[in-house]
Amino acid sequence: MSLNPPIFLKRSEENSSKFVETKQSQTTSIASEDPLQNLCLASQEVLQKAQQSGRSKCLKCGGSRMFYCYTCYVPVENVPIEQIPLVKLPLKID
């Protein structure tokens, strides 16, 4: 009787270690390519006040919405436009 592990267990361990190394290198490359890595968030006070007042009507279509009209892409009447920070993002978001 041999005390050495079977060959398939050795191969399985080798494959597992290669898989872990590959995953770690992928995670590192994703972190270095992350376009939102240096993102700074502005105050959410405007949205908190709008949420407390509840849903509001869209100024263009009259639909009932919470923060902005997802049909017209404009803020609703209880969200002051001048208090919303404008930012340029590295990707397109609706």
Secondary structure, 3 states (H helix, E strand, C coil): CCCCCCHHHHHHHHHHHHHHHHHHHHHHHHHHHCCCCCCCCCCCHHHHHHHHHCCEECCCCCCEECCEECCCCEECCCCCHHHCCCCCCCCCCC
